[in-house]
Structure formats: structure tokens, C-alpha cells
């Protein structure tokens, strides 16, 4: 079984990883983890290429992704869970769901900051968007 765990480097995201590590025993076989960090694309500004090269932008994405994935890696390594990590660039919720589909994941696990229904109406929420887009079960962890 493959589980996509989406992280953003926050303490909330580490709670989602802890949830997966603590409940890995629920499955007959240890689940394989697709560990995903999604970075929203940087804006394309006129003449930006004259100042910042594509290689610099890609290095920035990799560095930010590595920082965001570091805590999750430590938790998954300590739990001896197999994982493959991915740094994706794009709209966050859509990229999470698309990767879950492409990787044939049976479940998506991600954190929610628990802002509540009123805040979600005003601000929107990646977790709410993933719930609406996903064709597989989504587990939200506070």
C-alpha cells in the first residue's frame, strides 16, 4: 500500500508524519510512503532571466524542499518506513492530488492548521481543496 504524505516543513506537517509512523502497524505490510513537498511557482517577472538563471531558481526550489522535508525524513527513518521523496512545483492542492493519482497512492495524509469553517470560507485551505479533488481517502491530522 502506498500513502502520500504531504509536508510543508511546519510542526503541523510533522504531526501528520507522526500519525503515519504511529499507525503503520494498522496495515498488513508496512506502507510505502510518497513524501511530497509542493512549492508554489515563483512569479515570472519581465527580464527576470537577466538577473536570476533557471539553474538558480531550480537550486532554490531544491534547497527549500530539502529544508521542508528534513524533519519528515528523520521521523520516517526512525520508524524504518520506506519512502520516496518528491519536490513538486505548482498549485499545492492540485499537485498533491495529481501526484497521488500518478503514483497510485491509496491514501493521502496531510496536516490541517484547524482554522475552522469560518476561516476556510474567507481564506481557503489546501486541505479542503485536496478533500474535494482527491479520488482516494484523505486523512487530515491536526
Order of alpha helices (4+ residues) and beta strands (2+ residues): beta-alpha-beta-alpha-beta-alpha-beta-alpha-alpha-beta
